[in-house]
Amino acid sequence: MKIGVRKQPVFLYNIVSLWRSLVLPRFVRRIQRRLCLRGWESRGDAEEIKRRVNYYFPLHIPFSPGSGAREIRKISLTGSHSTYWYDLMRYLKGFSGKRKIDYIDGDTWENPDYPVFGKARRLDEKAGNVALMNLDRRRHFMKVFDPIPFADKRAQLFFRGDVDAKENRRRFMEMWWGNPLFDLGDTSPRTETEWHKPRVRIEEHFAYRYILALEGHDVASALQWICASNCIPVMTRPTVESWLMHGAMIPGVHYIEIADDFSDAAEKITYYNSHPEEAEAIAKASKEWVKQFDDKRRENIIHYLVAERYLRLTT
């Protein structure tokens, strides 16, 4: 019985990314882009593609890039987070290298006042300034194998993760440590707290019905694989989103929402333990949400169209 997650091996990911981004001539990437986009409007899912492109980059009026904008050909791997650069150039190398863009190279602390490419954006009035791309995809999107039926999982909320320097996780531990509805543990190697427990593999989470997904510096990086399993993500209303479209997920449908101060967490777990059919429906809907990202051709089309819109509107 296969259980766990599958990521592209680091070595293979790096080799393929370097080939796409550095070795292949730009004209080859342009041809690949045109072939990928050929006939996309006649696809059966064309309306879904349009909807997602509009979601990832909703701007429709021309704009001037910020003062930090650079020509695509001058944005180098040196000085960048490699996985962000690889995943961005996977698509931008299919356009003219003389076009100027700006992008957020790392976690999103604040949305800018001008349009940029980014992995994530804050859900505020400036969210539309960030054209979302699936950056650092190897970490945030992986293939999940969870053969354990929801009904056979332990009826507890599970969490293992670093608590050190993450105030929201510390508050959750202080509030709910020792409650039998929760199986919690701080795996930080830098501090030894009363909450300390050893790290566990992702597949060990799948023994539980509910998995806590709290935001870190930006998005909760575990959310994709939690949704793709037969478990339910338990989280506060998102304040940041990425390619997974956190802001479009519906509480009570795709995840169990808890209050920002975590005060109702035990109440929510108790309720869904008493209403297992409702809980299992959320687990299934959450899994369906992630399936929309499985079509590789569609994902490539959407990326190219987001980049194309950004570059077309740049003055």
C-alpha positions in Angstrom: 0.0 0.0 0.0 1.7 3.2 -1.2 1.5 6.1 1.2 3.4 9.4 1.3 4.4 12.1 -1.2 6.5 12.2 -4.3 8.6 15.2 -5.3 10.8 15.5 -8.3 14.4 14.6 -7.1 16.4 17.7 -6.4 19.2 16.7 -8.8 16.7 16.1 -11.7 14.8 19.3 -10.9 18.0 21.4 -11.0 19.3 19.8 -14.3 15.9 20.2 -16.1 15.6 23.8 -14.8 19.1 24.8 -15.8 18.4 23.2 -19.3 15.2 25.2 -19.8 16.5 28.5 -18.3 20.1 28.7 -19.3 20.9 26.2 -22.1 17.9 26.3 -24.5 18.0 29.4 -26.8 15.3 32.0 -26.3 13.9 31.4 -29.8 13.3 27.7 -28.9 11.4 28.7 -25.8 9.3 31.1 -27.8 8.4 28.3 -30.2 7.5 26.1 -27.3 5.3 28.9 -25.9 3.5 29.3 -29.2 2.9 25.6 -29.5 1.6 25.4 -26.0 -0.9 28.2 -26.5 -2.0 27.0 -30.0 -5.7 26.4 -30.0 -6.2 26.8 -26.3 -9.4 28.9 -26.8 -11.1 25.9 -28.4 -10.3 23.6 -25.4 -13.3 22.4 -23.3 -11.8 24.1 -20.3 -11.1 27.5 -22.0 -13.5 29.4 -19.6 -11.8 27.8 -16.6 -8.5 28.9 -18.0 -9.7 32.5 -18.5 -11.2 32.6 -15.0 -7.9 31.5 -13.4 -5.8 33.9 -15.5 -8.1 36.7 -14.3 -7.8 35.5 -10.8 -4.0 35.4 -10.8 -3.6 38.8 -12.5 -6.8 40.8 -12.6 -5.4 44.1 -14.0 -6.5 45.2 -17.4 -5.1 48.7 -17.7 -1.6 49.7 -18.8 1.0 50.3 -16.1 4.6 51.4 -15.6 6.9 48.9 -13.8 8.6 50.0 -10.6 12.0 51.6 -10.3 13.5 48.1 -9.6 12.3 46.6 -12.9 14.9 44.9 -15.0 15.1 43.4 -18.5 14.3 39.7 -18.4 17.6 38.8 -19.9 19.4 40.7 -17.0 17.7 38.9 -14.2 20.3 36.3 -13.3 20.4 33.2 -11.2 23.2 34.7 -9.1 21.7 36.6 -6.2 18.2 35.0 -6.6 16.5 32.2 -4.8 17.3 29.5 -7.3 13.9 27.7 -7.2 12.0 31.0 -7.7 14.3 32.0 -10.6 14.0 28.6 -12.3 10.2 28.5 -12.1 9.9 32.1 -13.3 12.3 31.8 -16.2 10.6 28.6 -17.2 8.0 30.8 -18.7 9.5 34.3 -19.1 12.3 33.0 -21.3 9.6 32.4 -23.9 9.3 36.2 -24.4 11.6 38.9 -25.5 14.5 39.3 -23.2 14.3 43.1 -23.6 11.0 43.3 -21.8 11.1 44.8 -18.3 9.6 43.1 -15.3 9.8 43.1 -11.5 9.3 40.2 -9.2 9.3 39.3 -5.5 12.2 37.0 -4.9 11.1 35.2 -1.7 8.3 35.5 0.8 5.8 38.2 0.5 5.8 40.6 3.4 3.8 43.4 1.8 2.2 43.9 -1.6 3.9 46.6 -3.6 2.4 49.7 -5.1 3.2 48.6 -8.7 2.7 45.3 -10.6 5.2 42.5 -10.0 5.4 38.8 -10.4 5.4 36.8 -7.2 4.8 33.5 -5.5 2.3 34.9 -3.0 0.3 38.0 -2.2 -1.4 39.5 0.8 -5.2 39.5 0.5 -5.6 43.3 0.7 -6.5 46.2 -1.5 -3.2 45.9 -3.4 -3.5 42.2 -4.1 -4.0 42.8 -7.8 -0.5 44.2 -8.1 1.0 40.7 -7.7 0.7 38.5 -10.8 0.9 35.1 -9.2 3.1 32.4 -10.7 3.7 28.9 -9.3 7.2 29.7 -7.9 9.1 27.2 -5.7 6.7 24.7 -7.0 8.7 21.7 -6.0 8.2 22.6 -2.4 4.5 23.6 -2.6 3.1 21.2 -5.1 3.8 17.4 -4.9 2.1 14.2 -5.7 0.2 12.7 -2.7 -0.7 9.1 -1.9 -3.1 8.7 1.0 -4.9 5.3 0.9 -6.3 5.6 4.5 -10.1 6.2 4.4 -11.3 9.3 6.3 -13.4 7.2 8.7 -10.3 5.1 9.6 -8.2 8.1 10.7 -7.8 9.2 14.3 -10.3 11.9 15.3 -7.7 14.4 16.5 -6.1 17.6 15.2 -2.5 16.9 14.4 0.4 19.3 14.2 4.2 18.9 14.0 6.3 21.9 13.1 8.7 24.6 14.2 7.2 26.9 16.8 10.3 28.9 17.4 9.9 32.5 16.2 6.4 31.9 15.0 4.1 33.7 17.4 0.8 32.3 16.0 2.0 28.7 16.6 3.2 29.6 20.0 -0.2 31.0 21.0 -1.9 27.8 19.7 0.4 25.6 21.7 -0.1 27.6 24.9 -3.8 27.4 24.4 -4.4 23.8 23.5 -1.3 21.8 24.7 -2.5 18.7 26.6 -6.1 18.7 25.3 -7.0 15.2 24.2 -8.6 16.4 21.0 -5.2 17.6 19.8 -1.9 15.8 19.1 0.6 18.7 19.0 4.4 18.9 18.9 7.1 21.5 18.5 9.9 20.1 16.2 12.2 23.1 16.3 15.8 22.1 16.6 16.8 25.5 18.0 14.8 25.4 21.2 13.7 22.8 23.8 10.2 23.5 25.1 7.7 21.4 27.0 6.0 20.9 23.7 9.1 19.4 22.0 8.6 16.2 19.9 10.6 14.7 17.1 10.0 15.5 13.5 7.7 13.1 11.5 7.4 12.3 7.8 4.5 13.7 5.9 2.8 10.3 5.6 2.6 10.0 9.4 0.2 13.0 9.3 -2.2 10.9 7.2 -3.2 8.8 10.3 -5.2 11.8 11.5 -8.5 13.3 10.3 -7.5 16.9 10.9 -4.2 18.7 10.2 -3.4 22.2 11.4 -2.3 24.6 8.7 -1.2 27.9 10.1 0.4 30.6 8.0 4.1 31.2 8.4 6.0 34.1 6.8 3.4 34.0 4.0 1.3 31.0 3.0 1.0 27.7 4.9 3.4 25.7 2.8 1.7 22.4 3.8 -1.7 23.3 2.6 -1.5 21.7 -0.9 -0.5 18.2 0.4 -3.0 18.4 3.2 -5.8 19.2 0.7 -4.6 16.4 -1.6 -4.8 13.8 1.1 -7.9 12.3 2.7 -7.5 14.7 5.7 -9.0 18.1 6.4 -7.0 21.3 6.7 -7.9 23.3 9.8 -6.9 26.9 9.6 -7.8 30.5 10.1 -9.2 32.6 7.2 -6.2 33.1 4.8 -4.5 36.5 4.8 -2.1 35.4 2.0 -2.6 33.3 -1.1 -0.5 31.7 -3.8 -1.1 29.5 -6.9 -3.4 27.3 -4.8 -5.9 30.3 -4.8 -6.3 30.3 -1.0 -8.6 33.3 -1.1 -11.1 31.4 -3.3 -11.4 28.4 -1.0 -14.6 28.3 1.0 -14.6 27.7 4.8 -16.8 24.8 5.7 -16.5 23.5 2.2 -12.7 23.2 1.5 -11.4 23.5 5.0 -12.5 23.9 8.7 -12.1 27.6 9.7 -11.1 28.4 13.2 -11.1 31.9 14.8 -8.1 34.1 14.5 -7.5 33.8 18.2 -7.9 29.9 18.0 -10.5 30.0 20.8 -13.0 27.8 19.0 -10.6 25.1 17.8 -11.7 22.4 20.3 -15.4 23.3 19.6 -14.9 22.8 15.9 -13.2 19.5 16.3 -15.9 18.3 18.7 -18.6 19.4 16.2 -17.1 17.5 13.2 -16.4 14.4 15.3 -20.1 14.4 16.0 -20.9 15.0 12.4 -18.6 12.7 10.5 -20.5 12.9 7.2 -20.0 16.7 7.1 -16.4 16.2 7.9 -15.8 13.6 5.2 -17.6 15.9 2.7 -15.0 18.6 3.4 -12.1 16.2 3.0 -13.5 15.2 -0.4 -14.1 18.8 -1.5 -10.6 19.8 -0.4 -9.2 16.9 -2.5 -11.2 18.0 -5.5 -9.9 21.5 -5.2 -6.3 20.4 -5.7 -7.2 18.2 -8.7 -7.7 21.3 -10.8 -3.9 21.8 -10.8 -3.1 18.3 -12.1 -3.4 19.1 -15.9 0.2 20.0 -16.8 -0.7 21.5 -20.2 -3.4 23.7 -18.7 -1.1 24.9 -16.0 1.5 25.8 -18.6 -1.1 27.7 -20.7 -2.3 29.7 -17.6 1.3 30.6 -16.7 2.0 31.8 -20.2 -1.2 33.8 -20.4 -0.5 35.5 -17.0 3.0 36.5 -18.2 1.6 37.6 -21.6 -0.9 39.9 -19.9 1.7 41.4 -17.6 4.1 42.1 -20.5 1.3 43.4 -22.8 0.2 45.9 -20.2 3.7 47.1 -19.4 4.3 50.6 -20.9 
